[in-house]
Amino acid sequence: MKNILFFLFISPVVFSDLSTNDCEQVELFFVTPQDGFISASKKFKVEFGSKNINVSPAGVIIEESTDCSVSGHHHLIINNAYDVEKYENQPIPFDNNILHFGGGQKEAELTLPPGKYSLQLVIGDYEHKPINQIGSNKNYKPIVSKQINIEIAP
């Protein structure tokens, strides 16, 4: 009986260690602009940064070469125009404030009228569906950047 209790007590710890992921974190971020950026010009450059993400065009299925990376393309959400976490397993829609970079672009030149804006990146698969974080098979946790705030001065 002691052996059975010991096994039941210790086995969740042992089995939880078997499921840990040795992959480095997948990251999505802005190279430029930085949070708090203020521009006197309506035009500015945006550079997308990523770690362990193979940037690939929309419509192209990429077979993953490793369990530690994902493939997809960038989407830029302006002013919270779309809540990717709310719409699980649905393609990111096209809209004025939801920009798709389905060609695999890693940068873009934007033109925005004067005002304050929030920007966030989302990585989507070949069907524009948000990609889930590695190791979060049961919980929906799409790969998104931290939201940044910028201002285009009048």
C-alpha positions as CSV (number, residue, x, y, z in Angstrom):
1,M,0.0,0.0,0.0
2,K,2.9,2.4,0.8
3,N,4.4,1.8,-2.6
4,I,1.1,2.6,-4.3
5,L,0.6,5.8,-2.3
6,F,4.2,6.8,-3.0
7,F,3.7,6.2,-6.7
8,L,0.5,8.2,-6.8
9,F,2.1,11.0,-4.9
10,I,5.3,11.2,-6.9
11,S,4.1,10.2,-10.3
12,P,2.5,13.6,-11.2
13,V,5.8,15.3,-10.5
14,V,7.7,12.8,-12.6
15,F,5.2,12.9,-15.5
16,S,5.1,16.7,-15.4
17,D,8.9,16.8,-15.9
18,L,8.5,14.6,-19.0
19,S,6.2,17.2,-20.6
20,T,8.5,20.2,-20.2
21,N,9.6,21.8,-23.4
22,D,13.3,22.5,-23.9
23,C,12.6,25.0,-26.7
24,E,13.6,28.6,-26.4
25,Q,10.7,31.0,-26.2
26,V,9.1,32.1,-29.5
27,E,9.0,35.9,-29.6
28,L,7.4,38.6,-31.7
29,F,8.4,42.2,-31.2
30,F,8.9,45.6,-32.9
31,V,12.4,46.5,-33.9
32,T,11.2,50.0,-34.8
33,P,9.4,52.0,-33.7
34,Q,9.8,51.7,-30.0
35,D,7.1,52.2,-27.4
36,G,6.5,56.0,-26.9
37,F,7.7,56.9,-30.5
38,I,6.6,60.4,-31.6
39,S,6.9,61.3,-35.3
40,A,6.6,64.7,-36.9
41,S,6.0,62.9,-40.2
42,K,2.9,60.9,-41.2
43,K,5.1,58.3,-42.8
44,F,7.3,56.1,-40.7
45,K,9.0,52.7,-41.0
46,V,7.9,49.7,-39.0
47,E,10.3,46.7,-38.6
48,F,9.0,43.4,-37.3
49,G,11.3,41.2,-35.1
50,S,10.9,37.6,-34.2
51,K,12.7,34.7,-32.5
52,N,12.1,31.1,-33.5
53,I,9.6,32.1,-36.2
54,N,10.2,31.2,-39.8
55,V,8.6,34.1,-41.7
56,S,6.8,32.6,-44.7
57,P,4.1,33.8,-47.2
58,A,0.4,33.2,-46.7
59,G,-1.0,30.3,-48.6
60,V,2.2,28.3,-48.4
61,I,2.3,25.3,-46.0
62,I,5.7,25.0,-44.4
63,E,6.6,21.7,-42.8
64,E,8.2,22.5,-39.5
65,S,11.8,21.3,-39.4
66,T,11.9,21.4,-35.6
67,D,9.4,21.3,-32.7
68,C,11.0,24.5,-31.5
69,S,9.9,27.0,-34.2
70,V,6.8,28.0,-36.0
71,S,6.1,29.4,-39.5
72,G,3.8,32.2,-40.4
73,H,3.5,35.8,-41.5
74,H,3.0,39.1,-39.7
75,H,-0.3,40.9,-39.1
76,L,-0.3,44.4,-37.6
77,I,-3.3,45.4,-35.4
78,I,-3.8,49.1,-35.0
79,N,-5.8,50.6,-32.1
80,N,-7.1,47.2,-30.9
81,A,-9.1,46.7,-34.1
82,Y,-9.2,43.0,-33.5
83,D,-8.9,40.9,-30.4
84,V,-7.0,37.8,-31.6
85,E,-7.5,36.1,-28.2
86,K,-11.3,36.3,-28.4
87,Y,-11.6,34.5,-31.8
88,E,-9.9,31.2,-31.3
89,N,-8.9,29.3,-34.5
90,Q,-10.5,31.9,-36.8
91,P,-8.6,33.7,-39.6
92,I,-7.6,37.2,-38.9
93,P,-9.9,39.4,-40.9
94,F,-8.9,42.1,-43.4
95,D,-9.7,45.7,-42.3
96,N,-8.3,49.2,-42.4
97,N,-6.7,48.8,-39.0
98,I,-5.7,45.1,-39.5
99,L,-2.8,44.9,-41.9
100,H,-1.7,41.6,-43.4
101,F,1.9,41.1,-44.6
102,G,1.1,37.8,-46.4
103,G,4.1,38.2,-48.7
104,G,6.4,37.4,-45.7
105,Q,7.4,41.1,-45.3
106,K,9.5,41.9,-42.3
107,E,9.1,45.7,-42.5
108,A,6.7,48.3,-44.0
109,E,6.3,52.0,-44.4
110,L,3.0,53.2,-42.8
111,T,1.2,56.5,-43.3
112,L,-1.1,57.5,-40.4
113,P,-2.9,60.8,-39.8
114,P,-2.0,62.7,-36.7
115,G,-3.1,61.1,-33.5
116,K,-2.2,58.5,-30.9
117,Y,-2.1,54.8,-31.8
118,S,-1.5,51.4,-30.3
119,L,0.3,48.8,-32.4
120,Q,0.5,45.0,-31.9
121,L,1.9,42.2,-34.0
122,V,0.3,38.8,-34.4
123,I,1.8,35.9,-36.3
124,G,-0.6,34.0,-38.5
125,D,-0.3,30.7,-40.4
126,Y,-0.8,30.1,-44.1
127,E,-4.6,30.5,-43.6
128,H,-4.2,33.7,-41.5
129,K,-5.1,31.9,-38.3
130,P,-3.2,33.0,-35.2
131,I,-0.5,30.5,-34.3
132,N,-0.5,29.1,-30.8
133,Q,2.5,29.3,-28.6
134,I,4.7,26.2,-28.6
135,G,3.7,23.8,-25.8
136,S,0.3,25.3,-25.3
137,N,-1.6,22.6,-27.1
138,K,-4.7,22.7,-24.8
139,N,-4.9,26.4,-24.0
140,Y,-5.3,28.9,-26.7
141,K,-2.4,31.3,-26.4
142,P,-1.7,33.1,-29.7
143,I,1.8,34.5,-30.5
144,V,1.5,38.2,-30.2
145,S,3.9,41.1,-29.5
146,K,3.6,43.5,-26.6
147,Q,1.4,46.4,-27.5
148,I,3.3,49.6,-28.2
149,N,2.0,53.2,-28.2
150,I,3.1,55.8,-30.8
151,E,2.0,59.3,-31.7
152,I,1.9,61.1,-35.0
153,A,2.3,64.8,-34.2
154,P,0.0,67.4,-36.0
